[in-house]
Amino acid sequence: MTQAAGLGATIRAWRDRLSPTAAGRPVGHGRRAAGLRREELAEFAGVSVDYIVRLEQGRATTPSAQVVSALARALQLTSAERDHLFRLARLAPPADDQISDHIPPGVQRVVGRLGDAAVAVFAADWQLIWWNRGWAALLGDPSVRPPARRNFARDTFPVTSEGPQLSQWPVISLDTEATSLAVVSDLRRASGRFPRDLRLATLIRDLVEGNERFAALWAAGTVAAHREDRKIVRHPSVGAVTVDCDVLTDGDAELKIVILTAAPGTSDETSMRLATVAGVPDPSESGDLADPARRDARR
């Protein structure tokens, strides 16, 4: 393979083509780079700047699958481009019958423009893969949890031995039964769509063995739709906030886009805005407009 078509050159070319505004960064008058700076790509992907330099210079040639996935999301690659990046790194791209954590560029742009809403993106097995500033402010920063604990199904059907899960603050669903039925149904559908996925198989096994309620619903062959819900978030700074929870599903990958909003003109809307102002972590330490693997993929 020629150097111009290798891993480092390809990463550099894709970094140069991604505009700062598309990545959620303001463009100042003194900015010279048309694309992302190395520092910005490193921040979004959750790796060190030095590692980006070594990749682009060809001094690092075997990044892990986790790092490649993080780079693909940070660079807003299409599925075909992501697969090409995996091959350049001498890794097998994710198979079609395995769950993908990849967020297509169009979806990234949409969720990045939802403004005041608290937004998160989950994979088909309810694994959290992206969240914005509003989500971290309202529910607590997910990055303080190990990646394996950032799963809404595990949050809904807790296994005692695993400890706290996805959110830091108590969240009460006003229709717990419907939520439980929908999560089980989602996992059942995912098990048919992604039969070879080890992460999904492990999740289902853990919940069947560790949570009696999940085991009963799973054995019953539950089918339900997960579309909307109303929840109460007990925020430590602003108190109880009632929000509407809407779930959108994207394409064959079955990504789940979860949007939390408060009714306009209510005290809940005011409280949600106050939570965002008071509870937003430093952008360099949060998951805002970046891949949540950023803390886990540091090299």
C-alpha positions as CSV (number, residue, x, y, z in Angstrom):
1,M,0.0,0.0,0.0
2,T,1.4,3.4,-0.9
3,Q,1.9,5.9,1.9
4,A,-0.5,8.3,0.3
5,A,-3.4,5.7,0.6
6,G,-2.3,4.4,4.0
7,L,-3.9,4.8,7.4
8,G,-2.2,8.0,8.5
9,A,-2.8,9.8,5.2
10,T,-6.4,8.8,5.1
11,I,-7.1,10.0,8.6
12,R,-5.4,13.3,7.7
13,A,-7.5,13.7,4.5
14,W,-10.7,13.0,6.4
15,R,-9.7,15.4,9.2
16,D,-9.0,18.1,6.7
17,R,-12.4,17.7,4.9
18,L,-14.5,17.9,8.1
19,S,-15.4,21.5,8.8
20,P,-15.4,22.8,12.4
21,T,-19.0,23.9,12.1
22,A,-20.0,20.4,11.1
23,A,-18.3,19.1,14.2
24,G,-20.0,21.7,16.4
25,R,-17.1,24.1,16.7
26,P,-17.3,27.8,16.1
27,V,-15.0,29.3,13.4
28,G,-13.0,32.3,14.6
29,H,-11.5,34.9,12.3
30,G,-7.9,33.8,13.1
31,R,-8.5,30.2,12.2
32,R,-6.2,28.9,9.4
33,A,-7.2,25.2,9.3
34,A,-10.2,24.6,7.0
35,G,-10.8,21.2,8.7
36,L,-10.4,19.9,12.2
37,R,-7.2,20.5,14.1
38,R,-5.4,17.5,15.5
39,E,-6.2,18.7,19.0
40,E,-9.9,18.8,18.1
41,L,-9.9,15.3,16.5
42,A,-8.1,14.0,19.6
43,E,-10.7,15.6,21.9
44,F,-13.6,14.2,20.0
45,A,-12.2,10.7,19.6
46,G,-10.9,10.5,23.2
47,V,-7.2,9.9,22.4
48,S,-4.1,11.9,23.0
49,V,-2.9,14.5,20.5
50,D,0.4,12.7,20.4
51,Y,-1.4,9.5,19.3
52,I,-3.1,11.3,16.5
53,V,0.3,12.7,15.4
54,R,1.8,9.2,15.4
55,L,-1.1,7.7,13.5
56,E,-0.9,10.4,10.8
57,Q,2.9,10.1,10.5
58,G,2.7,6.3,10.2
59,R,4.5,5.7,13.5
60,A,1.4,4.0,15.0
61,T,-0.3,1.5,12.6
62,T,-2.3,-0.9,14.7
63,P,-5.0,1.1,16.7
64,S,-7.6,-1.0,18.6
65,A,-11.1,-1.5,17.2
66,Q,-12.4,0.8,20.0
67,V,-10.1,3.6,18.8
68,V,-11.0,3.1,15.2
69,S,-14.7,3.2,16.1
70,A,-14.1,6.4,18.0
71,L,-12.1,8.0,15.1
72,A,-14.9,7.0,12.7
73,R,-17.5,8.7,14.8
74,A,-15.4,11.8,15.4
75,L,-14.6,12.1,11.7
76,Q,-18.3,11.6,10.9
77,L,-17.6,8.8,8.4
78,T,-20.1,6.9,6.4
79,S,-20.5,3.1,7.0
80,A,-18.4,2.4,3.9
81,E,-15.7,4.8,5.1
82,R,-15.7,3.4,8.6
83,D,-15.2,-0.2,7.1
84,H,-12.3,1.1,5.0
85,L,-10.7,2.6,8.1
86,F,-11.0,-0.7,9.9
87,R,-9.3,-2.5,7.0
88,L,-6.5,0.1,6.9
89,A,-5.9,-0.6,10.6
90,R,-5.8,-4.4,9.7
91,L,-9.0,-5.1,11.5
92,A,-12.2,-6.8,10.3
93,P,-15.1,-4.3,9.9
94,P,-18.2,-5.0,12.0
95,A,-20.4,-7.7,10.4
96,D,-23.9,-6.9,9.2
97,D,-25.4,-9.3,11.8
98,Q,-23.6,-7.6,14.7
99,I,-24.6,-4.5,16.5
100,S,-23.0,-1.3,15.3
101,D,-22.1,1.7,17.5
102,H,-21.6,3.8,14.4
103,I,-23.6,7.0,14.1
104,P,-24.1,8.1,10.5
105,P,-23.0,11.7,9.7
106,G,-26.6,12.8,9.0
107,V,-27.8,11.6,12.4
108,Q,-24.8,13.3,14.1
109,R,-25.8,16.6,12.5
110,V,-29.4,16.2,13.5
111,V,-28.8,15.3,17.2
112,G,-26.2,18.0,17.4
113,R,-28.7,20.7,16.5
114,L,-31.5,19.8,18.9
115,G,-30.7,22.8,21.1
116,D,-32.1,22.8,24.6
117,A,-33.2,19.2,24.6
118,A,-31.4,16.5,26.5
119,V,-30.4,14.0,23.8
120,A,-28.6,10.7,23.8
121,V,-28.1,8.0,21.2
122,F,-28.2,4.3,22.1
123,A,-27.2,1.2,20.1
124,A,-29.7,-1.6,19.3
125,D,-28.9,-3.2,22.7
126,W,-29.6,0.1,24.6
127,Q,-25.8,0.7,25.0
128,L,-25.3,4.5,25.4
129,I,-22.9,5.7,22.6
130,W,-23.4,9.5,22.5
131,W,-24.9,12.2,24.6
132,N,-25.1,16.0,24.5
133,R,-24.4,18.6,27.1
134,G,-28.1,18.8,28.2
135,W,-28.2,15.1,28.9
136,A,-25.2,15.2,31.1
137,A,-26.5,18.2,32.9
138,L,-30.0,16.8,33.5
139,L,-29.1,13.1,34.3
140,G,-25.4,13.3,35.4
141,D,-22.4,12.8,33.3
142,P,-22.4,9.2,32.0
143,S,-18.6,9.2,31.5
144,V,-18.1,8.6,35.3
145,R,-19.5,5.1,34.7
146,P,-17.5,2.3,33.1
147,P,-18.7,1.7,29.5
148,A,-20.3,-1.6,30.4
149,R,-22.6,0.2,32.9
150,R,-23.9,2.7,30.4
151,N,-26.8,0.5,29.3
152,F,-30.5,1.5,29.7
153,A,-31.6,-2.2,29.8
154,R,-29.3,-2.8,32.7
155,D,-30.6,0.3,34.3
156,T,-34.2,-0.8,33.8
157,F,-33.6,-4.3,35.1
158,P,-30.8,-3.9,37.6
159,V,-28.6,-6.8,38.7
160,T,-27.8,-6.2,42.4
161,S,-24.1,-7.3,42.1
162,E,-23.4,-4.7,39.4
163,G,-24.1,-1.6,41.4
164,P,-25.3,1.8,40.0
165,Q,-25.8,2.1,36.3
166,L,-26.5,4.7,33.7
167,S,-27.7,7.9,35.4
168,Q,-26.4,9.6,38.5
169,W,-29.7,11.1,39.6
170,P,-32.9,9.1,40.4
171,V,-35.2,8.9,37.4
172,I,-38.8,7.8,37.8
173,S,-40.9,6.6,34.9
174,L,-44.6,7.4,35.1
175,D,-45.4,4.2,33.1
176,T,-42.8,1.7,34.4
177,E,-44.6,-1.3,33.1
178,A,-44.7,0.0,29.5
179,T,-41.1,0.9,29.7
180,S,-40.1,-2.5,30.9
181,L,-42.1,-4.3,28.2
182,A,-40.7,-2.1,25.5
183,V,-37.1,-2.7,26.6
184,V,-37.5,-6.5,26.6
185,S,-39.2,-6.3,23.2
186,D,-36.3,-4.2,21.9
187,L,-33.8,-6.7,23.0
188,R,-35.8,-9.6,21.5
189,R,-36.0,-7.8,18.2
190,A,-32.3,-7.1,18.3
191,S,-31.5,-10.7,19.1
192,G,-33.2,-11.7,15.8
193,R,-31.5,-8.9,13.8
194,F,-28.0,-9.4,15.3
195,P,-27.8,-13.1,16.1
196,R,-24.0,-13.2,16.3
197,D,-23.5,-10.2,18.6
198,L,-21.6,-11.3,21.7
199,R,-22.3,-8.1,23.6
200,L,-26.0,-8.5,23.2
201,A,-25.9,-12.2,24.0
202,T,-24.0,-11.4,27.2
203,L,-26.4,-8.7,28.2
204,I,-29.5,-11.0,27.8
205,R,-27.8,-13.8,29.7
206,D,-26.8,-11.5,32.6
207,L,-30.4,-10.1,32.8
208,V,-32.1,-13.5,32.6
209,E,-29.8,-14.8,35.3
210,G,-29.7,-11.7,37.5
211,N,-33.2,-10.2,37.3
212,E,-36.3,-12.2,37.9
213,R,-38.6,-9.6,36.3
214,F,-36.6,-9.6,33.1
215,A,-36.4,-13.4,33.1
216,A,-40.3,-13.6,33.4
217,L,-40.9,-11.1,30.6
218,W,-38.3,-12.7,28.3
219,A,-39.8,-16.1,28.8
220,A,-43.3,-14.7,28.0
221,G,-42.2,-13.6,24.5
222,T,-43.1,-10.0,25.2
223,V,-43.7,-7.7,22.3
224,A,-44.3,-3.9,22.7
225,A,-43.3,-0.6,21.2
226,H,-41.0,1.9,22.8
227,R,-42.0,5.3,21.6
228,E,-42.7,7.8,24.4
229,D,-42.9,8.1,28.2
230,R,-43.0,10.8,30.9
231,K,-40.3,10.8,33.5
232,I,-39.5,12.7,36.7
233,V,-35.8,13.5,37.2
234,R,-34.8,14.3,40.8
235,H,-32.0,16.6,40.1
236,P,-29.8,17.5,43.1
237,S,-29.6,21.2,42.2
238,V,-33.0,22.1,40.8
239,G,-35.2,19.5,42.3
240,A,-37.8,17.4,40.5
241,V,-38.1,18.0,36.8
242,T,-40.9,16.4,34.7
243,V,-39.9,15.7,31.1
244,D,-41.4,14.0,28.1
245,C,-39.2,11.2,26.7
246,D,-39.5,10.4,23.0
247,V,-37.6,7.6,21.3
248,L,-36.8,7.6,17.6
249,T,-35.3,4.7,15.7
250,D,-32.9,5.1,12.9
251,G,-32.6,2.6,10.0
252,D,-31.4,-1.0,9.9
253,A,-28.8,-0.4,12.7
254,E,-31.7,0.3,15.0
255,L,-30.1,3.2,16.7
256,K,-32.3,4.7,19.3
257,I,-32.4,8.5,19.6
258,V,-33.8,9.5,23.0
259,I,-35.0,13.1,23.4
260,L,-36.0,14.6,26.8
261,T,-37.9,17.9,26.7
262,A,-40.1,19.9,29.2
263,A,-43.4,21.4,28.3
264,P,-42.9,25.0,27.0
265,G,-43.7,27.8,29.5
266,T,-43.7,25.5,32.6
267,S,-41.6,25.5,35.7
268,D,-40.1,22.2,34.5
269,E,-38.8,24.0,31.4
270,T,-37.2,26.6,33.6
271,S,-35.7,24.0,35.9
272,M,-34.3,22.1,32.9
273,R,-32.6,25.2,31.7
274,L,-31.2,25.9,35.2
275,A,-29.9,22.4,35.4
276,T,-28.1,22.9,32.0
277,V,-26.5,26.1,33.3
278,A,-25.6,24.8,36.7
279,G,-24.7,21.2,35.9
280,V,-22.7,21.3,32.6
281,P,-19.2,19.9,33.1
282,D,-16.2,21.3,31.4
283,P,-16.5,20.4,27.7
284,S,-13.1,18.8,27.8
285,E,-14.4,16.3,30.4
286,S,-17.9,15.7,29.1
287,G,-19.5,13.7,26.3
288,D,-20.8,16.8,24.6
289,L,-20.5,16.5,20.8
290,A,-17.9,13.8,21.2
291,D,-17.7,10.1,21.4
292,P,-18.4,8.7,24.9
293,A,-15.5,6.3,24.4
294,R,-13.2,9.3,24.7
295,R,-12.2,8.5,28.3
296,D,-12.0,4.8,27.6
297,A,-9.9,5.0,24.5
298,R,-7.1,7.2,25.9
299,R,-3.7,6.0,24.8
